[in-house]
Amino acid sequence: GVPIRVGEEIFGNLYLAEKEGGADFTEEDLQILRVLATEAGIAIGNARLHEASKQRERWIDGSVAVTTSLLSGSDADEALTVVAEQARHLADARAGFVLLPTEEGGMEVVAASSREDEPRGAMGLVVPADSALVRELLAGRPVLVDDAAGDPRVRTEVGAGFGPSMMLPLVSDDRVLGALVTPRSVGARHFTETERTLATQFATQAALALRMAEAQRDRERLAVLEDRDRIARDLHDLVIQRLFATGMMLETAQRRSDAPAVREKLGKAVDELDVTIQEIRTAIFALQQGPADAPTGLRTRVLREINLAAVPLGFTPAHRFLGPVDTLVGETTGKNLVAALREALSNAFRHSGAGRIEVVVEAGRALPDGTPGVRLTVADDGVGIAPGGRR
């Protein structure tokens, strides 16, 4: 018997027994066996190097795929899902999860990939801040779990179905952006040192790609905001000023005209200019809102309802805002007002046959009992409600 050596490691032993004819093994037999064992060790070492090379190549390709997805401008959730999918595939894991820090100090699962359907229920799962695993990850330290199903640190129901798990922080410039988790099935083999090294490099590359994608999106948002500010300034400094000047000239012509019909038409033109100025001011306000801002302000929510109604109506209703509606109108009142506006616009579309609709939101009105209120007026040029109708 002779050992099979792969480098300094004894991979196994090669034994021969029961030589034909019952003769004893000779020194020559032993030398031949040593040569065979040496050749076997070299072949096994080469196979290992080849496999390690292929494995490293797969991890590099996975990193490239992640970087390409993150920098291609695709949806953030989709890009994070690519990170989870690539990590699961490359680590030969049963699932892959991406977790991001929460405001409360914990970590939330924001992307998941699995061979089965059940880990998808982990989406939105929040690991609390007092978890030992979260503390380690947020400190930038990787965590290896031999058996997630039996580890007391794993305090989620999802973890009960997994075995060996590798949890790696996504760190870039000493900032922990999140964590990457690749668990294997219960009873599966543990992660090797090579796999841990490659996975750590992959996580570092993914974190760098996340930072680059974040910076790219910030630059794009900044460019959009600068463009919107420029348009808003042009509207305010050029268009509105010209409309004001035109309105003043029309008012002057109205006062000097001796024909009542001409004065009436000039008055209507001035009123139309006032409405147009109000609409442009509303557009300027909307331009000054961030493109990614949620429509929480009453003014923005009203504009959204008007734009939604424009599709079935075939035209965009005119609108005006009088007073600081966003500051004077409370949240509950605003919700009721938007609901009433939606119903009024729906009725105008379904019943009135209107060709023009005007929406006016006026803050600072007083209710009959003197309390502050807001008035919504939705006027149209339709047929109205038939006499004797039930509505």
C-alpha positions, 0 to 999 in steps of 0.5 A: 500500500502507498499513499496518494498525495495531492501536494502536501495532502494525503488524498487516500491510499492505493492498495494491492493484495493477493498477487497472482500465483501466491507470490510475494510482492517485490520491491519492483512492484512497490516502485511501480505502485508508487509511480501509479500513486504519484500519477494519480495524485498529479491527475487529481491535483490537475482536476482540482485546479481545473475545477477551481479555475472553472468555479472561479470563472463562473463566479467572475461571470456571475459578478459581471452579470450582476454589475451589468444588471445594476448599471443598465438602469433596470428596476432596483428590485429586479437588479437585486433579484439578479444578485440573489439568483446569481449567488444561489446558482454559483454557491450551489445553494437552495436559495438566495436572499438579499437583505437591506437594513431597516430604519429600526436597525434590523434587516429586511428580505427585499429579493429572493431566489430559490429552486422551489417556491416556498422561500418566496414567502420570505419576501418582506421578512424582517429580522429584528435588530436584537438578532445576533446575526444582524449585529454581526452582519451590520458590523461587516463580519461574515457569518457561517451557520452549520445548520440553520434549522438547529441554530438558535440564532436563526429566529425565523420560520424560513430558516428552519428549512435550511442547513448550512448557510453562508451570510455575507455583508455587502460592504463598500467603503466601510459602509454596510449596504445589506447582506447576501444569504445563501442557505443549502438544504438540511444535511447538505455539505458545508461550504468549502474555504474556496467557496467562502473566498469566492462568495466574499469576493462576489459580495464585495463586487455586488456591493460596489456595483450597488454603490455605482448604480446608486450614484448613477441614479442620483446623477440621473435624478439630479439631471432631471431635477435641474431640467425641471427647475430650468423649465419652471424658471422659464415658465415663471420668468417668461411665459407668465410675465408675457401673459400678465402683460397681455392681460394688462393690454386687454384690460386697457383696451376693454376700458377704452372700448365703447362697444359693449360686445367688444368689452364683454369679449375682452373681459372673457379673454382676460378671465381666460388668461387668469385661468391659464396663469393659475394652471401654469403656476400649478404646473410650475409647482408640480415641476418643482416636486421631485420625480420620485416623490410620492403624491402625498400633497393634496395638490399633487393628488388632485392633479393625479386624479385629473390626469387619470380622468383625462384618459376616458374623457378625451381631454384634460379638465382645467384646474385652479388652486386658490390658497395654500391647499397643501398646508391648510388642508388636513390628511383626512379632509384631503382624502375625502376631497380626493374621493369626492373629486374622483366621483364627480369626474366619473359622473361627468364622464358617464352622465353629462357628455361634457366637453369642458370641465373645470376643477377648483380647489379653494383653501381658507374657506369657512364652514357655516359654523365658522371652522376653517374648511376647503371648497371643491368645485367641479363644473362642466358644460354637460346636460346635467341631471334629468328632471325627476331623476333618482340622482 
